[in-house]
């Protein structure tokens, strides 16, 4: 499978100021595979260690951070002679090794000629707990599930990618029914690499659901294993509430929808655990659409999304016929799947989405992002009925902005906004 992050890994390798690379992301988004695949393709040797499965790693950093001793030990464990530039050292699940993260500081300062990658399914949670972190001594990348174009490539539909990037909007519109069929399929299967791989292998929709349930159960096991009983209950309650939260017209996260009468203090830590683990994405509200958006973030109002549309479909028990036949998947659940899909594509592009709402009107802009040159308010429409009252009023109130509508309709450029089809998000933002 081709993953777009591969090009970022190449840039890291070729950077003369390269530091040890920390790869963040949820369990089973493909971190281990991409590190090993990259190592096999770009290096003569790969010294791979899964720190969770290798008991000899547990005491490696407790004595000291002598790099020569550490390299000899890694060589003894892996059987791979480690040479600068020619060998990629991979320490997977590094959060399981005491002082392992802190050791990266010494690789950076005393042995920068060695190429080191680390990852972990709960690395973000470890960092969130205040584990000694080598600030400024590591490079960091976040890995997400496969985006729509990666899915097209993996399923043998790479020809459609070329068409999308041609920006021949007339031809794209003619071919839209076929690509819409593939989009429905992506909503159902999602972007978890293991699920996609099995779907390609046998096209078994029941197995897709089985594998998705296994991933969700693995997340729940992580929650139980790494938190107290009380914390585990609260985290599970938040996770289980996501489908109902997203099925509402106003998708702002409501604590009372998790447990009647509950407040922020009851679930703040639970939400942060899920965010740190990469299982959910948090989209904060902004008070004003001004640069930099982060300055105008409202920390108390936010929306939560699951990391993958396929996993969301599994959690909702949405049937295959409901999602793959007709346009039900785009219109049901108040457009929850489509908003989830758009968020995933924006994140995969390295964009940081916020949203805006006005309780007095009431009106809402689904996402607001900050590009290099401008702020872009985005309205998501799950069908061809695209009356965009909220977006039109928002642009009227902020005439310096130009809106973006992402919908089932074809490309349209108006004075105050552009409409792009759902299948062409990556195409639009490449310019």
C-alpha positions as CSV (number, residue, x, y, z in Angstrom):
1,X,0.0,0.0,0.0
2,X,1.2,3.5,-0.8
3,X,1.0,6.0,2.1
4,X,1.5,9.7,1.5
5,X,3.5,10.0,4.7
6,X,6.3,8.1,2.9
7,X,7.3,11.4,1.2
8,X,7.6,13.1,4.6
9,X,9.8,10.3,5.9
10,X,12.0,10.8,2.8
11,X,12.4,14.5,3.7
12,X,13.2,13.6,7.2
13,X,15.9,11.2,6.1
14,X,17.5,13.7,3.7
15,X,17.4,16.6,6.2
16,X,20.9,17.3,7.4
17,X,19.5,18.7,10.7
18,X,17.5,15.4,11.2
19,X,16.6,14.4,14.8
20,X,15.2,11.1,16.0
21,X,11.7,10.8,14.6
22,X,8.6,10.2,16.8
23,X,5.6,8.8,14.9
24,X,2.3,9.5,16.7
25,X,-1.1,8.0,15.9
26,X,-3.7,5.6,17.1
27,X,-3.4,1.9,17.2
28,X,-3.5,0.1,13.8
29,X,-3.3,3.2,11.6
30,X,-0.1,1.6,10.1
31,X,2.8,3.1,12.0
32,X,4.7,-0.2,12.4
33,X,4.2,-1.2,8.8
34,X,5.3,2.2,7.4
35,X,8.5,2.3,9.5
36,X,9.5,-1.2,8.5
37,X,8.5,-0.7,4.9
38,X,10.4,2.6,4.7
39,X,13.5,1.0,6.4
40,X,13.5,-1.9,3.9
41,X,13.2,0.5,0.9
42,X,15.6,3.3,1.9
43,X,18.3,1.6,4.1
44,X,20.7,-1.3,3.8
45,X,19.7,-2.6,7.2
46,X,16.8,-2.2,9.7
47,X,17.3,-2.8,13.4
48,X,13.7,-3.3,14.6
49,X,12.6,-3.9,18.2
50,X,9.2,-4.0,19.7
51,X,9.8,-2.8,23.2
52,X,6.6,-4.3,24.5
53,X,7.6,-7.8,23.4
54,X,11.3,-7.6,24.2
55,X,12.1,-8.0,28.0
56,X,15.8,-7.1,27.5
57,X,14.8,-3.6,26.6
58,X,13.2,-2.9,30.0
59,X,16.5,-2.1,31.7
60,X,18.4,-0.7,28.7
61,X,18.2,3.0,29.8
62,X,18.2,2.6,33.6
63,X,22.0,2.4,34.0
64,X,22.9,5.4,31.8
65,X,22.5,6.9,28.4
66,X,25.8,5.8,27.0
67,X,25.1,5.6,23.3
68,X,27.9,3.1,22.5
69,X,26.5,0.7,25.1
70,X,23.0,1.2,23.9
71,X,23.9,0.5,20.2
72,X,25.8,-2.6,21.1
73,X,22.8,-3.9,23.1
74,X,20.4,-3.1,20.2
75,X,22.8,-5.0,17.9
76,X,22.8,-8.0,20.2
77,X,19.0,-8.1,20.4
78,X,18.4,-7.6,16.7
79,X,21.4,-9.3,15.2
80,X,21.9,-6.3,12.9
81,X,25.2,-4.4,12.8
82,X,24.4,-0.7,13.2
83,X,26.2,1.7,10.9
84,X,25.5,5.5,10.6
85,X,23.2,6.4,7.6
86,X,23.0,2.8,6.4
87,X,20.9,1.4,9.3
88,X,17.5,2.5,10.5
89,X,16.9,1.9,14.2
90,X,13.2,1.4,15.0
91,X,12.0,1.2,18.6
92,X,8.3,0.4,18.5
93,X,6.1,0.8,21.6
94,X,8.9,2.9,23.2
95,X,6.6,4.1,25.9
96,X,6.8,0.7,27.5
97,X,10.5,1.2,28.3
98,X,11.4,3.3,31.3
99,X,13.4,6.4,30.3
100,X,13.2,5.3,26.6
101,X,11.7,8.6,25.4
102,X,14.4,10.6,27.3
103,X,17.1,8.6,25.6
104,X,16.2,10.3,22.3
105,X,17.8,13.5,23.6
106,X,21.2,11.7,23.7
107,X,20.8,10.3,20.3
108,X,20.1,13.8,19.1
109,X,23.0,15.5,20.9
110,X,25.7,12.8,21.0
111,X,25.0,10.6,18.0
112,X,23.1,12.6,15.3
113,X,24.6,10.4,12.6
114,X,22.4,7.5,13.5
115,X,18.9,7.4,12.1
116,X,16.3,6.6,14.8
117,X,12.5,6.2,14.6
118,X,10.2,5.5,17.5
119,X,6.4,4.9,17.8
120,X,3.8,3.6,20.1
121,X,0.1,3.0,20.1
122,X,-0.3,5.0,23.4
123,X,2.6,7.3,22.9
124,X,0.4,10.4,23.0
125,X,-1.1,9.2,26.4
126,X,2.4,8.8,27.8
127,X,3.3,12.3,26.8
128,X,0.1,13.6,28.2
129,X,1.0,12.2,31.6
130,X,4.1,14.3,31.7
131,X,6.7,11.6,30.9
132,X,10.2,13.1,30.7
133,X,10.2,14.4,27.1
134,X,13.2,15.6,25.1
135,X,11.8,19.0,24.1
136,X,13.4,20.3,20.9
137,X,15.4,17.1,20.5
138,X,13.0,15.1,18.3
139,X,11.1,15.5,15.0
140,X,7.4,14.5,15.1
141,X,4.9,13.3,12.6
142,X,1.3,12.2,13.1
143,X,-0.1,9.3,11.1
144,X,-3.8,9.0,10.3
145,X,-6.0,6.3,8.7
146,X,-5.8,6.1,4.9
147,X,-7.4,9.1,3.2
148,X,-9.8,8.7,0.3
149,X,-7.0,9.0,-2.3
150,X,-4.9,6.4,-0.5
151,X,-8.0,4.2,-0.5
152,X,-8.5,4.6,-4.2
153,X,-4.9,3.7,-4.8
154,X,-5.0,0.6,-2.6
155,X,-8.2,-0.7,-4.2
156,X,-6.9,-0.4,-7.8
157,X,-8.7,2.8,-8.6
158,X,-5.6,5.0,-9.0
159,X,-6.8,6.2,-12.4
160,X,-9.5,8.3,-10.7
161,X,-6.8,10.2,-8.7
162,X,-5.2,11.3,-11.9
163,X,-8.6,12.5,-13.1
164,X,-9.3,14.4,-9.9
165,X,-5.9,16.2,-10.0
166,X,-6.5,17.2,-13.7
167,X,-9.1,19.6,-12.3
168,X,-11.2,18.9,-15.4
169,X,-14.3,19.7,-13.5
170,X,-16.6,19.0,-16.4
171,X,-15.2,15.5,-16.9
172,X,-15.1,14.9,-13.1
173,X,-18.8,15.8,-13.0
174,X,-19.6,13.3,-15.8
175,X,-17.7,10.5,-14.0
176,X,-19.0,11.5,-10.5
177,X,-21.5,8.6,-10.2
178,X,-18.7,6.0,-10.3
179,X,-16.6,7.9,-7.8
180,X,-19.6,8.5,-5.6
181,X,-20.0,4.7,-5.5
182,X,-16.3,4.4,-4.3
183,X,-16.9,7.1,-1.8
184,X,-19.8,5.2,-0.3
185,X,-17.5,2.2,-0.1
186,X,-14.9,4.2,1.7
187,X,-17.5,5.4,4.2
188,X,-18.2,1.7,5.0
189,X,-14.7,0.2,4.9
190,X,-12.9,3.3,6.2
191,X,-9.2,3.8,6.2
192,X,-7.7,1.4,8.7
193,X,-5.0,-0.3,6.7
194,X,-5.7,-3.8,8.0
195,X,-9.4,-3.6,7.2
196,X,-8.7,-2.2,3.7
197,X,-6.2,-4.9,3.0
198,X,-8.6,-7.7,3.9
199,X,-11.4,-6.0,1.9
200,X,-9.1,-5.9,-1.1
201,X,-8.3,-9.6,-0.6
202,X,-11.8,-11.0,-0.4
203,X,-14.5,-8.2,-0.7
204,X,-16.2,-9.8,2.4
205,X,-18.3,-7.0,4.0
206,X,-19.0,-9.2,7.1
207,X,-15.3,-9.6,7.6
208,X,-14.9,-5.8,7.3
209,X,-17.3,-5.4,10.2
210,X,-15.6,-8.1,12.2
211,X,-12.2,-6.5,11.9
212,X,-13.6,-3.1,12.8
213,X,-15.2,-4.5,15.9
214,X,-11.8,-6.1,16.8
215,X,-10.1,-2.7,16.5
216,X,-12.7,-1.1,18.7
217,X,-12.3,-3.9,21.2
218,X,-8.6,-3.4,21.2
219,X,-9.1,0.3,22.0
220,X,-11.3,-0.7,24.9
221,X,-8.7,-3.2,26.2
222,X,-6.1,-0.4,26.1
223,X,-8.5,1.8,28.1
224,X,-9.0,-0.9,30.8
225,X,-5.3,-1.8,30.9
226,X,-3.9,1.7,31.3
227,X,-6.4,3.4,33.5
228,X,-8.2,2.8,36.8
229,X,-11.6,1.2,36.9
230,X,-13.3,4.5,37.5
231,X,-11.4,6.3,34.7
232,X,-12.0,3.4,32.4
233,X,-15.8,3.6,32.9
234,X,-15.8,7.3,32.1
235,X,-13.6,7.0,29.0
236,X,-15.8,4.2,27.7
237,X,-18.9,6.3,28.3
238,X,-17.5,9.1,26.2
239,X,-16.5,6.8,23.4
240,X,-19.8,5.0,23.3
241,X,-21.7,8.4,23.2
242,X,-20.0,9.5,20.0
243,X,-22.5,8.2,17.5
244,X,-25.5,9.8,19.3
245,X,-23.5,13.1,19.7
246,X,-22.7,13.2,16.0
247,X,-26.2,12.3,14.9
248,X,-27.6,15.5,16.3
249,X,-28.1,18.6,14.2
250,X,-25.9,20.6,16.5
251,X,-22.8,18.4,17.0
252,X,-21.3,20.3,19.8
253,X,-20.3,17.9,22.5
254,X,-22.9,17.7,25.3
255,X,-21.7,16.2,28.6
256,X,-25.3,15.5,29.7
257,X,-25.7,13.3,26.7
258,X,-23.0,11.0,28.1
259,X,-24.6,10.7,31.5
260,X,-27.6,12.7,32.7
261,X,-26.7,15.6,34.9
262,X,-22.9,15.3,34.2
263,X,-20.6,18.3,33.8
264,X,-17.2,19.1,32.3
265,X,-15.3,18.1,35.4
266,X,-16.8,14.6,35.2
267,X,-15.4,13.8,31.7
268,X,-12.6,16.2,30.9
269,X,-9.8,13.8,31.7
270,X,-11.7,11.0,29.9
271,X,-11.9,13.1,26.7
272,X,-8.2,14.1,26.9
273,X,-7.2,10.4,27.2
274,X,-9.1,9.5,24.1
275,X,-7.6,12.5,22.2
276,X,-4.0,11.7,23.4
277,X,-4.6,8.0,22.3
278,X,-5.6,9.3,18.8
279,X,-8.9,7.5,19.1
280,X,-11.0,10.8,18.8
281,X,-10.4,14.2,17.3
282,X,-11.3,17.3,19.1
283,X,-12.5,20.3,17.0
284,X,-12.7,23.5,19.1
285,X,-15.0,26.4,18.5
286,X,-13.6,29.8,17.6
287,X,-15.1,33.1,18.7
288,X,-13.9,35.1,15.7
289,X,-12.5,34.2,12.3
290,X,-9.2,36.0,12.6
291,X,-5.6,35.0,12.3
292,X,-4.2,33.2,14.1
293,X,-7.3,31.1,14.8
294,X,-5.7,29.5,17.9
295,X,-5.9,32.9,19.6
296,X,-9.6,32.9,19.3
297,X,-10.2,29.3,20.4
298,X,-13.1,28.7,22.9
299,X,-11.8,25.9,25.1
300,X,-15.3,25.1,26.5
301,X,-17.1,24.4,23.2
302,X,-16.0,21.6,20.9
303,X,-17.1,18.7,18.7
304,X,-15.7,15.2,19.0
305,X,-15.2,12.8,16.1
306,X,-14.0,9.2,15.8
307,X,-10.7,8.7,14.1
308,X,-12.2,6.7,11.1
309,X,-15.5,6.8,9.3
310,X,-15.5,3.0,8.9
311,X,-15.2,2.6,12.7
312,X,-18.0,5.1,13.2
313,X,-20.2,3.1,10.8
314,X,-19.4,0.0,12.8
315,X,-20.2,1.7,16.1
316,X,-23.6,2.8,14.7
317,X,-24.4,-0.7,13.3
318,X,-25.1,0.9,10.0
319,X,-25.9,-1.9,7.6
320,X,-24.1,-2.5,4.3
321,X,-27.3,-1.9,2.2
322,X,-28.0,1.3,4.1
323,X,-24.5,2.6,3.3
324,X,-23.6,1.1,-0.1
325,X,-27.0,1.4,-1.9
326,X,-28.5,4.7,-2.8
327,X,-27.7,8.0,-1.1
328,X,-28.8,7.0,2.4
329,X,-25.3,7.2,3.8
330,X,-25.1,10.9,2.8
331,X,-28.4,11.9,4.2
332,X,-29.0,9.8,7.3
333,X,-27.7,10.6,10.8
334,X,-27.8,14.4,10.0
335,X,-24.8,14.1,7.7
336,X,-22.6,12.7,10.4
337,X,-20.7,10.4,8.1
338,X,-20.0,13.2,5.6
339,X,-18.7,15.6,8.3
340,X,-16.6,12.8,9.7
341,X,-15.2,12.1,6.2
342,X,-14.4,15.7,5.5
343,X,-12.6,16.1,8.9
344,X,-10.4,13.1,8.1
345,X,-9.4,14.4,4.8
346,X,-8.5,17.9,6.3
347,X,-6.4,16.3,9.0
348,X,-4.6,14.0,6.5
349,X,-3.7,17.2,4.6
350,X,-2.0,18.6,7.8
351,X,-4.8,21.2,8.4
352,X,-6.1,22.1,11.8
353,X,-9.9,22.5,11.7
354,X,-12.0,24.6,14.1
355,X,-15.7,25.5,13.9
356,X,-17.9,28.5,14.6
357,X,-21.4,28.9,15.9
358,X,-23.8,31.5,17.0
359,X,-26.4,30.4,19.5
360,X,-28.5,33.6,19.0
361,X,-29.2,33.0,15.3
362,X,-28.7,29.9,15.5
363,X,-26.1,29.2,12.8
364,X,-22.9,27.2,12.4
365,X,-20.0,26.9,10.2
366,X,-18.9,23.2,10.2
367,X,-15.2,23.8,9.9
368,X,-12.9,26.8,9.7
369,X,-9.3,26.4,8.7
370,X,-6.3,28.7,8.4
371,X,-4.4,28.4,5.1
372,X,-1.1,30.1,4.3
373,X,-2.8,33.2,3.0
374,X,-6.3,33.2,4.3
375,X,-9.0,31.8,6.6
376,X,-11.4,29.5,4.9
377,X,-14.9,28.9,6.4
378,X,-16.2,25.5,5.2
379,X,-19.8,24.3,5.0
380,X,-20.3,20.5,4.5
381,X,-23.4,19.3,2.7
382,X,-24.2,15.6,2.5
383,X,-26.4,15.9,-0.6
384,X,-27.2,18.0,-3.6
385,X,-29.6,20.3,-1.8
386,X,-27.0,22.9,-1.0
387,X,-28.8,26.0,0.3
388,X,-26.0,27.5,2.5
389,X,-27.8,30.1,4.7
390,X,-25.3,30.0,7.5
391,X,-22.3,30.3,5.2
392,X,-23.9,33.1,3.1
393,X,-24.6,35.1,6.3
394,X,-21.2,34.4,7.7
395,X,-19.5,35.7,4.6
396,X,-21.9,38.7,4.6
397,X,-20.7,39.5,8.1
398,X,-17.1,38.8,7.2
399,X,-16.8,40.1,3.6
400,X,-13.0,39.8,3.6
401,X,-13.4,36.0,3.6
402,X,-14.4,33.6,0.8
403,X,-16.3,30.5,1.7
404,X,-15.9,26.9,0.7
405,X,-18.8,24.5,0.4
406,X,-18.1,20.8,0.1
407,X,-21.0,18.8,-1.2
408,X,-22.4,16.3,-3.7
409,X,-22.6,19.0,-6.4
410,X,-19.9,19.7,-9.0
411,X,-17.4,22.5,-8.9
412,X,-18.8,26.1,-8.9
413,X,-16.9,29.3,-8.4
414,X,-19.0,32.3,-7.2
415,X,-17.8,35.6,-5.9
416,X,-18.4,34.8,-2.3
417,X,-17.7,31.0,-2.2
418,X,-16.6,28.0,-4.2
419,X,-18.3,24.6,-4.2
420,X,-16.2,21.5,-4.6
421,X,-17.4,17.9,-4.8
422,X,-16.7,15.6,-1.8
423,X,-14.4,13.5,-3.8
424,X,-12.0,16.4,-4.6
425,X,-10.9,17.8,-1.2
426,X,-7.3,16.8,-1.7
427,X,-7.4,18.3,-5.3
428,X,-8.6,21.6,-4.0
429,X,-6.0,22.1,-1.3
430,X,-3.0,21.0,-3.4
431,X,-3.0,24.4,-5.2
